[in-house]
Amino acid sequence: MSFRHGYGAPPASMPRSVQVLIGLLAVVAVGGTAAFAVTFKSVSDKGELGVGAVTAATATSCENPGTVTVAADPSIASGLEAVAAAIPATELGCSSLSVTPQDPVLTVAAIADGSAPALWIPDSSEWLDKVSASGQEIRRISNSVASTPVVTVSAPGSEAPAAWTDVLGGPALHIGDPLTSAVSSAPIVAAFAEAQSRGGDLTSISAALVPVAQAQYRNLKETGSTARIQTVDADGGTAVTTEQTFEAYLAAHADSRLTASVPSSGSVFMDYPMASVGADSSAADAGKLLAAALTSDTGRSVLAGLGFRGADQAPPVAGGVGKVGSLVPSDPSVVTKALARYEILSRPSRALAVVDVSGSMDYMQDGVTRMAATAQAGDIAIRMFPANAQLGLWAFSVDLGDGTDYRELEPVARMDATEGGTDHRSKLLSRIDNLSSIVGGGTGLYDSVLAAYRSMQQSCDPASINSVILLTDGANDDPSGIALQELLDTLTREQDPTRPVPIITIGVTDDADTDVLEQISTLTGGNSHFAPTPADIPKVFVGAISGRAG
C-alpha cells in the first residue's frame, strides 16, 4: 500500500514564540535584507530559545561584534534566520550570525573560488560529500538539523506510484535538474535503492532515465520545486518536490486540490546537515550553538511551522504524507554512474551525419537498396531529435565537386531553426529523401572523416554533445587521398579534451571495413556499429543515435 494523503489547511494556531520569530522575519524582509543580526535576551541552560525583549547585537557587553556567515538552502533559510537571531552575541564570542539563502550548487562554486561562508546548511548531505571529495576542508557539525521527504505531487484522484521507477517512467513528469538539485536527483537515488534492496533489474532504471534526460531542456525552465508544483496545478502531470515545499505551497494556495504521495517503499530524505568550511574554530563553535538552538524545543517549533520534520524524520502532527521509510542505496557508485550517464544524455545533441553515397550504396538485397534503407533510417532518426538538437548532413564518395570527396548538404543547425518559412528538420528530411540522386563513384572515406572531425571540433559547442555520425558500406578507395595511418596519426594529434568529438561509425554489410571503422571510433571516444543487411540499417542507425554517449 502506498502512502497518499491529501493535505489539509495548515494548523490554525502557531506557538506564540514562533509567531514572534516569524514576525521578525517580516520586519527584516520589508527592510530589504535577508541577513540580519538581532538577539533575544537570554538562552536557558536547557538550550531553549528565550522569547524576551529583543536587544541589538551591539549591546554594551559586545560593542563591535564580528560576523559569522552562514549559507543556508533557501527552503530553510527563513527559519534559520529566526533561530539564529535568538542567540545572544555574547554567547557567540561577540559575534553575530549572518544568514544568506543560497542554492547549494552556488555555495559549492563559492567554496571552490575561495569565497566560502563560515557555516553551511545545504538541503542534503550529498553536497558535503561532493565538496569533501574535491579535497576542500569541511567539517561536519551536525548530521541533521531538520528533514523532509521527497514526494510526488499530482491532481486528486491520480493513482499513487507503486515504485520510483513508475515515477521516472510516468507521463508529464516535472523533475527539475538532477545534476544541480538533490531534490531532483532523489527519484533516481530512490529507484536504485529500491532495486538494490529487492535484487531487481538495474538496467530498467537506466532505460527509464533516457526519456527523462532527453526532456531535460523543458525541465530546466522550471527553476525550482515551487515552479514545478505550479505547473502541475495549472496543467496536470506529476511534480517532484519535498513535503516541506508542498506544505508551504498549500499554505499560500488554499484553493489548490493537489495531493502528495510516496511509494510504499519509502523515499529519500533531505537531511539538512551543518558544516563549517575552512579551519576557523570559532565558526565551528558558533555552528554548534546554532545546531543546539535548531534542535531545541522552540527551534523545532519554528521549523515545524515551516513544514519541516525533525532530524528523527518522524511524521508531522498534522498534514504531510505520514510515516515514510528512508531509502538509501546499498551501492552509491551505481547512482554516480547513472547520473554521469544522465549528464551526457541530457545535454543537447550537436551532430554531423556523414553518409556514404558511393555507387555500391545502390546495391539491392532482399528487395531494398542500401541507400533506400539508409534514407528510411535517416528519416526515423531525424524525427527522433528534439527541437533543441543540432544536426547537419554531408554526403561523401570520391570527388563530389570542388576537389573534395564530401559535400555539405545542410549545415549544422537547430531542428527548430527556420529559414524561408521552412524549419531545419524539414530541410534535412528532404535532403535524406533525395540522397539516391547523387549516388555514384568510389568511397573517399579517410579525407571525409578528417574533414568532418575538424569541422565539428572547430565549431564545438561546450554546452552540447558534439559528434560525427558516419555511415558507409565500403572501404576507402580514393588513391589520391590520405592513408589510414596518416588519418589515425592526425586524429590522435588533433584531439583536444576541451573539445571532444567522438566519431560514431556504422558499417553496412560485409563490404564495410569494420576493423578500420572501429579504430576510428575507439580513437575518438565514439563507438562502432554493424548492420549486416540493408534491412538492418534502420534499427542499427537509430540505435547508434539513441546510444550516442556509448
KEGU-799004 format. One record per residue: residue in one letter; x, y, z of N, C-alpha, C in turn. Coordinates in steps of 0.2 Angstrom, whole numbers, plus 5000, padded with zeros to 4 digits. Example, Ala and Ser with C-alpha at 12.3 -4.5 7.8 and 13.67 -1.06 7.14 Angstrom:
2
A506649725039506249785039506649845039;S506449895035506849955036506450005039;
//
This chain:
550
M500449945000500050005000500450065000;S500350114996500750174996500450225000;F500850265003500650325007500350385002;R499750395003499550454999499050495004;H499150555005498650595009498550665006;G497950685006497850755004498050795010;Y498350855009498550905014497950945016;G497850955022497351005024497651075025;A497251115028497551185029498051175034;P498551225034499051225040498651235046;P499051215052498751225059498451295060;A497951305063497651375064498051415069;S498351375073498751415078499451395078;M499851445080500551435080500851455086;P501351425089501651445096501851515095;R501651555101501751625101502551645100;S502951595102503651615101503851605094;V503551565090503651555083503351625079;Q502751645082502451705079502951765079;V503251765085503651825087504251825082;L504551765081505151755077505051765070;I504451735067504251745060504051825059;G503851855064503651925064504351965063;L504851945066505451975065505651975058;L505551915055505751905048505451955043;A504751965045504352005041504652075041;V504852095047505152165048505752175044;V506152115044506852115040506752115033;A506252075031506052075023505852145021;V505452175025505252245022505852295022;G506352285026506952325026507352305020;G507252245017507652235011508252195012;T508352165017508952125018508752055021;A509152005018509051935021509451915026;A510051955027510451935033510451995038;F510351965044510252015050510551985056;A510652035061510952005067510552045073;V510052015076509752035082509751975087;T509651995093509651935098509151945103;F508951885105508451885111508851895117;K508551915123508951925129509351875132;S509051805132509451755135509251685132;V509751645133509651575131509651535138;S509151485139509151455145509651395145;D509851375151510351315152510151255148;K509451245146509251185143509351195135;G509551255133509651275126509051295123;E508451305126507851335123507951405122;L507651435116507651505115507251545119;G507551595122507151645126506651685121;V506151705124505651755120505551815123;G506151845126506051905130506151965125;A506352025128506352085124506952075119;V506952105113507452095108507952155110;T508652135109509152185110509552185104;A509952235102510352235097510952195098;A511352175093511952135094512452175096;T512352245096512952295098512752315105;A512552265109512452285116513052305120;T512952335126513552365129514152315130;S513952245131514452195133514752175126;C514552195121514852175114514752235109;E515252275110515252345107515252335099;N515752295097515852285090515952215088;P515352185087515352105086515552095079;G515952035079516152015072515551975069;T515651945063515051915059515351845057;V514851795058514951735056514451725050;T514751715044514251705038514051635038;V513351625036513051565036512651565029;A512851515025512451505019512051445020;A511351455019510851405020510451395014;D510251335013509751315007509151365008;P508951395003508351445003507751415006;S507651345006507051325009507051325017;I507651325020507651335027507951395030;A508151445025508451505027508051545032;S507351555031506951605035506951575042;G506851515043506851485049507451485053;L508051475049508651485052508851555054;E508651605050508751675052508351685059;A507751665060507451675066507751645072;V507951585071508351545077508951575078;A509351595073510051625074509951695077;A509451725076509351795079509251795087;A509051735089508951725096509551705100;I510051695097510751685101511051745102;P511151765109511551825110512251825108;A512451885105513151895103513651875108;T513551885114514051865119514151795120;E513651755118513751685118514151655112;L514151705107514451685101515151715101;G515451735107516051765107516051835104;C515551875105515451935102515451935095;S515051895092514951885085514151885084;S514051895078513351885076513351835070;L512751805069512651755063512351795057;S512651795052512351825046512151775041;V511451765040511251705036511051735029;T511251695024511151715017510851655014;P510251655011509951605007510351595001;Q510551534999510951514994510851444991;D510751434985510751364982511351334983;P511351264985511951234987512451234981;V512251234975512651224969513051294969;L512851354971513151414971513651414977;T513451384982513951384988514551334986;V514451284983514951244980515451284976;A515251324972515651364967515951414972;A515651444977515951494981516551464985;I516451404987516951364991517551354986;A517451334980517951324975518351384974;D518051444974518451504972518651544978;G518651514984518951544989518451604993;S517851604991517351654994516851614999;A517051565002516651515006516351555012;P515751535014515451555020515751515026;A515751545032516051505038515651445039;L514951455039514551395040514051375034;W513851315034513451295028512951245030;I512351265028511751215029511451205022;P511651155018511351135012510751095014;D510351075008509751035010509950955010;S510550935008510750865008511450855009;S511550805013512250785014512650765008;E512350755002512650744996513150804994;W512950864996513350924994514050914998;L513950905005514550895009515050845006;D514750785004515150735001515550754995;K515150794991515450814984516050864986;V515950914991516550954992517050924995;S516950875000517450835003517850794998;A517550764993517850734988518350774983;S518150834983518550884979519250904983;G519250884989519850904993519850964997;Q519250994997519151055001519051045008;E519251085013519251075020518551085023;I518251035025517551045028517451005033;R517151025039517050985045516250985047;R516050925047515350915049515150935056;I514750975057514550995064513950955067;S513450955062512850915064512650875058;N512450815059512250765053511550795050;S511150825055510450845053510150895058;V509950955055509650995060508850995058;A508650965053507950965051507950915045;S507350895043507250845037506550855034;T506550825028505950825024506050775019;P505450735018505550685012505350715005;V505650685000505450704994504850664992;V504350704989503750674987503550694980;T503050654978502750674971502050714972;V501950754968501350794969500950794962;S500250774963499850774957499150794958;A498750794953498050804954497650754958;P497150774962496750724966496450674961;G496450614964496250554960496750524956;S497350544955497850514952498150454956;E498350404952498550344955499250354958;A499350334964499950334968500450294965;P501050314964501650274961501750214965;A501850154962501950094966502750094968;A503150124964503850124964504150184961;W504750204963505050264960505250254953;T505250194950505350184943504750204939;D504150194943503550214940503550294939;V503850324944503850404944504250424938;L504850394937505350414932505050394925;G504650344925504350324918503650354917;G503350394921502750424921502650484916;P502150494913502050544908502050614912;A502250664908502250734911502550744917;L503150714918503550724924503950784924;H503850824930504250884931504750874936;I505350864934505850834939506350894941;G506450944937506950984938507650964935;D508150984938508850964935509250924940;P509250854939509550804944510350824945;L510650864940511350874941511450934945;T510950974947511151034951510651034957;S510250984958509750984964509750914967;A509850914973509750844977509050824977;V508550874977507850854977507650824970;S507950854965507850824958508150754957;S508750744960509050684959508750624964;A508350644968508150594973507750544970;P507250554965506950494962507450444959;I507950464956508450424954508850384959;V509050414964509350384970508850334973;A508250354974507650304977507550244973;A507550254966507450204962507950144962;F508650174962509150124963509150094970;A508950124975508950104982508450044982;E507850054979507350004979507549944975;A507849954970508049894966508649854969;Q509049894972509649854976509349814982;S508849844985508549814991508149754989;R507949754983507449694981507849644976;G508449664975508849624970508549634963;G508249694961507949704955508449714949;D508149734943508549744937508749824937;L509349834938509549904937509549934930;T509649894925509649914918508949954917;S508449924920507749954918507750034921;I508150044926508150114928508550154924;S509050134921509450174916509050184910;A508650134908508250144902507750194903;A507450194909506950244911507150314911;L507850324913508150394913508250424906;V508250384901508450414894507950464892;P507250444892506750504890506750554895;V506850544901506850604906507450644904;A508050624903508650664901508550694895;Q508250664890508150694883507550754884;A507150754889506750804890506950864895;Q507650854896507950904901507850974900;Y507950994893507851064891507251094894;R506651054894506051084896506051084904;N506351034907506351044915506751094917;L507251114914507751174916507351244916;K506751244913506451304913506051314920;E505951254923505551254930506151264935;T506251324937506951334941506851314948;G506351294950506351264957505751224959;S505751194965505151154967504451184966;T504451244968503851284968503551294961;A504051304957503851314950503551254947;R503851194949503551134946502851114949;I502751134955502051124958501551174954;Q501751234953501351274950501151254943;T501651224939501551194933500951134933;V501051094938500651034939499951064941;D499851114945499251144947498851174941;A499251204936498951234931498751184925;D499251134924499251094918499151024919;G499250994925499250924927499950894926;G499950834927500650794927500850784934;T501450764935501750754942502350794943;A502450824949503050864951503350824956;V504050834956504450804961504650864966;T504550864972504650914977504750884984;T504750924989504850904996504150914999;E504050875005503450885009503450955011;Q504050985013504051045016503851105011;T504151095005503951145000503251144998;F502951084998502251074996501751105002;E501951095008501651125014501651205013;A502251225011502251305010501851325004;Y501751284999501351304993500651304995;L500451254999499751245001499551305006;A499951325010499851375014499751445010;A500051445005499951505001499451504995;H499151434994498651424989498151384992;A497751414996497251375000496751334995;D496651364989496151334984496451274981;S497051254981497351204977497151134980;R496951094975496751024977497250974976;L497850994974498450944973498550904979;T498750844978498950794984499650774983;A499950744988500650724988500650644990;S501150614988501250544989501950514989;V502050464991502750424990502550354990;P502950314986502850244986502950214992;S502650154993502650115000503350095002;S503850094997504550084999504850135003;G504650195002504950255006505150305001;S505650345004505850405000506550425002;V506850464998507450495000507350565004;F507650565010507550625014508150685013;M507850745013508350795013508550805020;D509150805022509350795029509650865032;Y509750915029510050975031510550975036;P511150945034511750945039512051015040;M512451025045512851085045513551075046;A513951115042514651105042515051175042;S515651175045516051235045516551225039;V516651275036517051275030517751315031;G518251275030518951305032519151285039;A519651315042519951295048519751345054;D519251385053519151435058518751405064;S519051395070518751355075518251395078;S518251465078517751505081517051495077;A517151485071516551475067516251405068;A516651355070516351295072516051295078;D516351335083515951345089515351375089;A515251425084514651465083514151415080;G514351375076513951325072513651275077;K514051255082513751205087513251235091;L513351305093512751345097512151345092;L512251355086511651365081511351295080;A511751245080511451175079511051155085;A511251175091510951165098510251205098;A510251265095509651305095509151275090;L509351255085508951225080508551165082;T508951125086508651065088508351075095;S508351135098507951145104507151145103;D506751145108506051135108505851195103;T506051255105505751315101506051315094;G506651295093506951285087506551235082;R506451185085506051135081505351165080;S505051195084504351235083504451275077;V504951315077505051365071505051325065;L505451275065505551235058504851195057;A504551175062503951135061503451185058;G503451245060502951295057503051305050;L503651295048503851305041503751235037;G503551185040503351125037503951065037;F504451085041504951035042504850975047;R505150925046505150875051505850885055;G505850845061506450855065507050805062;A507550805065508150765062507950685063;D507450675067507250605068506750575062;Q506550625058506150605052505450585054;A505250595060504550575062504050625059;P503450595057502950625053502750685057;P502450745054502250795057501550785061;V501350825066500750815069500150815064;A500150865060499650875055499950885048;G499550865043499750865036500350815035;G500650825029501150785027500950715024;V501350675023501250605019501250545024;G501350565031501350515036502050485037;K502050425040502750395041503050375034;V503650385033504050375027504650335029;G504850285026505450245027505950285023;S506550285025507150315022507450265017;L507550285011507850245005508550275004;V509050225005509750245004510050185000;P510450194995510750144990511250104994;S511250044993511750004996512450014993;D512450024986512950044982512950104979;P513150164982513050234979513450244972;S513950194971514350204965513850194959;V513350154959512950144954512550204952;V512350244957511950304956512450354953;T513050364955513550404952513650394945;K513650334943513750314936513150334932;A512550324935511950334932511850414930;L512050454935512050524935512550554930;A513150514929513550534924513350524917;R512950464916512650454910512050504909;Y511750514914511150564913511450634911;E512050654913512350714911512450714904;I512750664901512850654894512250664890;L511750614892511150614888510750684889;S510750714894510350774895510650834891;R511250834889511550884885511350884878;P511150934875510850934868511350904863;S511050864858511550834853511750894848;R512350884846512550934841513050884836;A512750864831513050804827513050824819;L513550794816513650804809513550734806;A513050714802512950654799513250654792;V513750604791514150594785513950534782;V513650534776513350474773513650454767;D513850394766514150364760513650364754;V513850404749513450394743513850364737;S514350324738514650294733514250244729;G514450224723514050184719513750114722;S514150094727513950024730513350034734;M513150094736512550104740511950094736;D511950084729511350064725511249994725;Y511749954728511649884728511049864731;M510649814728510049784731510149724734;Q509749714740509749644743509049644747;D508749584745508049574748507549624746;G507649654740507149704738507249774740;V507849784743507949854745508649874744;T508749934742509449954741509749984748;R510449984748510750014754510550084755;M510550124750510350194750509650204752;A509150164750508450164752508350154759;A508750104762508750084769509050144773;T509550174770509850224774509450284774;A509050304769508550354769508050344774;Q507850284774507250264779507550274786;A508150254788508450264794508550334796;G508750374791508850444792508250484794;D507750464790507050494791506850484799;I506950414801506750404808507150444813;A507750444812508250474816508150544817;I508050584811507950654811507350674815;R506850634814506150644818506250634825;M506750594827506850574834507150634838;F507550674835507950734838507450784841;P507550804847507150864850507350924846;A506850974848506951044844507551074845;N507851064851508551104853509151064851;A509051004847509650974845509851004838;Q510551004837510851024831511050974827;L510950974820511150914816511350944809;G511850924806512050944799512150874795;L512150884788512150824784512650834778;W513150794778513650784772513550724769;A513750724762513750664758514450654756;F514650594755515350584753515450524748;S515850534743516050474739516850484737;V516950494730517550524728517450584723;D517750634724517750694720517050714719;L516650744725516050764724515950834722;G516550864720516550934717517050974721;D517251024718517751074721518351034724;G518550974721519150944723519150904729;T518550894732518450864739518050804738;D518050754742517650694742517050704746;Y516850764749516250774753515950834751;R515350834752514950894751514450914756;E514350974758513950994763513251004760;L512750964763512050964760511651014765;E511751014771511451054776511951074782;P511951134784512451154789512151124796;V512651124801512351104807511951164810;A511351144812510851194815510351164819;R510051204823509451184827508951154823;M508551104826508051074822507451124821;D507351174826506851214825507051284822;A507651284819507851344816507451354809;T507251414808506851424802507151474797;E507151454791507351504786506951494780;G506651554777506251554772505551514773;G505351514779504751484781504751404782;T505351384781505451304782505951294788;D505751244792506251234798506751184796;H507351184800507851144798507751064797;R507251044802507150974802506850954795;S506350994792506050984786506550984780;K507051024780507651034775508050964776;L508150944782508550884782508150824779;L507550814781507150764778507150764771;S507050824768507050824761507750804758;R508250824761508950804758509050724759;I508850694764508850624765508550594760;D507950614758507450584753507850584746;N508250634745508550644738509250624738;L509450584743510150564743510350514737;S509850474735509950424729510150464723;S509950524722510050564716510850574715;I511250574720511950584719512350524721;V512050464721512450404722512950394716;G513550374717514050364712514750374714;G515150334710515850344712516150294717;G516750314719517150274724516950294731;T517350274736517250284743517850324746;G517750394746518350434749518250444756;L518450384760518250384767518750424771;Y519350424771519850454775519850524775;D519850554769519850634769519150654772;S518650624770517950644773517950644780;V518150584783518150584791518550634794;L519150654791519550704794519250774793;A518950784788518650854787518050864791;A517650814792517050814796517350824804;Y517850784806518050794813518350864814;R518750894809518950964810518451014810;S517951004806517351044806516951054812;M516850994815516450994822516951014827;Q517551004827517951024833518051104832;Q518151134827518251204826517651244828;S517051214827516451244829516051214835;C516551184839516251144845515851194850;D515251164852514851194857514951164864;P515251194869515351164875514751144879;A514251174877513551154881513251094878;S513551064872513151014869513650954868;I513350894866513750834864513950844857;N514550854855514750864848515050794845;S514750774840514950714837514850714830;V515250664827515150644819514850574819;I514350574815514050504814514150484807;L514550434806514750414799514450344797;L514150344791513850284789514150264782;T514450204781514750184775514650114774;D514650094767514650024766515249994762;G515850034763516450014759517050034763;A517650024760518250034762518550094758;N519050134760519250194757519650164750;D519450194745519750184738519950244734;D520050294738520250364735521050364734;P521350344728522050344728522450404729;S522050464728522450524729522350554736;G521950524741521850544747522350524752;I522250544759522750524764522650444765;A523250424768523250354770522950344777;L522750284779522450264785522950284791;Q523550274791524050294796524050364797;E524050404792524050474792523450504795;L522850474794522250494797522250474804;L522450414806522450404813522950444817;D523550454814524050504817523750574818;T523450594813523150664813522650674818;L522150624819521650624824521950624831;T522450584832522750574838523150644840;R523450674835523750734837523350794838;E522750794834522250854835521750844840;Q521750794844521250784849521350844854;D520750864857520850924862520250904867;P520550884873520050864879519550914880;T519650984879519151034880518651034874;R518751004869518351004863518250934860;P518050884864517950814862517450804856;V517650764851517150754846517250674844;P516850634848516850564846516550554839;I516850504836516550484829516250414830;I515550414828515150354829515150334822;T515350264821515350234814514850184814;I514550174808514050124806514350094800;G514550034800514749994794514149954791;V514049954785513449924782513649864777;T513449804779513549744776514349724776;D514549664774515149644775515649684770;D515449724766515849764762516249814766;A515949834771516249894775516849864779;D517349914779517949894783517849904790;T517549864793517349864800517949874805;D518549844803519149854808519349924808;V519349954802519550024802519050074805;L518450054804517950104807517950094815;E518150034817518150034825518850064827;Q519350064823519950104825519750174826;I519450204821519250274821518850294827;S518350254828517850264834518250264840;T518650214841518950204848519450254849;L519850284844520250334845519950394847;T519350414844519050474846518550474852;G518450414855518050404860517350394858;G517250374852516550354850516450284850;N515950254846515850184846515650164839;S515750094838515650074831515050024831;H514650024825514049984825514149944818;F513749894817513749854811513049834809;A512849844803512249824800512349774795;P512249704796512449654791512049654785;T511449684785511049684779510749754778;P510449774772510149834772509549844776;A509149784777508649784782508749804789;D509449794791509649804797509849884799;I509949914793510149984794509750034798;P509050034797508650074801508750064809;K508749994811508749984818509449994821;V509949984817510649994819510750074819;F510550104814510650184814510350214820;V509650194821509350234826509650214833;G509850154834510150134840510750164841;A511150184836511850214837511650294839;I511150324836510950384838510750394845;S510350344847510050344854510650334859;G511050294857511650274862512250314860;R512150384858512750424856513250424861;A513050424867513650434873513950364874;G513850314871514150254871514050214878;
//
